[in-house]
Amino acid sequence: MDPADATEPADSPEDGRQDAPPRPGTAAEVLRAFAVLGVTSFGGPVAHLGFFRADLVERRRWLGDADYGDLVVLGQFLPGPASSQVGFGLGLLRGGPLGALAAFVAFTLPSALVMLAVASGVGLLEGPVGSALVSGLTIGAVAIVAHAVAGMARSLAADRTRASVAVVAAVLALALPGSTGQLAAIAVGVLAGLWLLRGASDPAGGADGGADASPPAAPAAWAAAVPRRAAVACLTLFAGLLVGLPLLARATGSEALALVDVLYRSGALVLGGGHVVLPLLQAGLVDPGWVTEEAFLTGYAAAQAVPGPLFTFATYLGAVTTLGPGGPLGALLATLAIFAPGLLLLVGVLPFWAAVRDRAWLRGVMRGAGAAVVGLLAAALWDPVATTAITSTGAFCLALVCFVLLTAWRTPPWAVVLVAAGGGLVLSLLGA
C-alpha cells in the first residue's frame, strides 16, 4: 500500500487544533484519486464537492473539514467552475504544482473526451430519428435549467431584497443585447450588495449564518501554498489576457484567437459556475451565428449526462463551432480557454484570501452578485432554452415530466437526459 494513500487521521486530540496542516503527498497519488472521481462524479458542482469531501477529507484524510470548507468558500466566490477550482486547489495542497495539474487533467479529461465524441456524432443526428433525439434533449435542457434556477434561488435569492435584485438582473439580461445585459445585471448585483446587503441577515442563520457561514480562517500552511510573487503573476496574467485577447484577435484577424477570447471571457465573467455559464456562451457563440441554437442545446443537454465538470460543454462547442479550427483542435483551445481564468484567479487569490474574506463589504458583494446570477440564469431559461425547445403542448408536457423527475423524484440528471431523448422519439412518432 502506498503510504501516501494511508487513511490515518490528519489531526489528533493532542494537537489542540481543529485541523492539522495538510500532509504533503505526490502528484501520482493525486492523479489516482482524481482519475476515479473524474469518471464517477455525476450530478453537477454541488454533488462534486460532496464527492471530494467524502473521498479526500473523510476517507483519505488529506485535510480537515475547516480547511476544505475554506477552499470551497473561495471556489464559490471566484468566477469560474467551483468544483474544478476546489479540485485544483486540493491537488495543489497535496502534491504541489504537479499535483494541481494532475487533479485538473484527471477530473476534466474523461468528460471532455465524451463531449468531443458527442460533437463528432452531431452530424449523424440529421435524419428523422436524430432530429427526434435532438428535440428531446433540448426539451430536457428546459427542465434541467429550471431545476438549477429553483435551487439557486432558494440559496442565493431567499429574501425580498435579493429576489428583487434577481428580477432586475433578469430584466436587464433580456432587455439589453448580448453581453451588455449580462454585465449590467452583474453590476446591479454588485452595487445592490454594497448598498443594501452588506449588513443583511441571512434567514438561514443570522448575519452570516446558514449557507453564507464562514468556516474558521485557513491556517498559515494553506495560505502559503502559493508564493505571493507567483500569485501576483497569475493575477497579472489573468487581467492581461482578459484585456489583451480581444485586442489581439481584432488586430490579427485570427479566428482561433477570437474563439479563445470568447471562451476565456465566459470563464472569467461567470459567477456561480456550472449552469450559469450558459447565457455567457450563448451570447458569445450562438448570437453571432457561430453555433446554432439546436446544436447548442443538444450539447448542453448531453453535458448533463457525463461525469466531471459541466464546463466541458466548451469542449463540445469548440469542436462544432464555425469560429476557429473546429474539431479536436478547436475543442482543445476552447477547453483550456474556459478553465484558465478560474484557475489563474484561484492561484492568484489563495495567499490573500484569509485576510479579506470576512470584510462586510465583500460579503455584501457576494450576496448581491449571487442574486444577480439567479436572474441571469432565469433569463437564459426563457431565451434561448424555452423559446427554442417548447414549441408544442407535447414538448411542454415532456419538460414538466423531466422537471418533476428532477425535483420530486430526485432522479439523476443523466437519467433524466435519457428520458428526455426517449420522450423526443415518442413525440415524433405521435406527430406532436
Beta strands, then each sheet from edge to edge (+ up, - down):
end
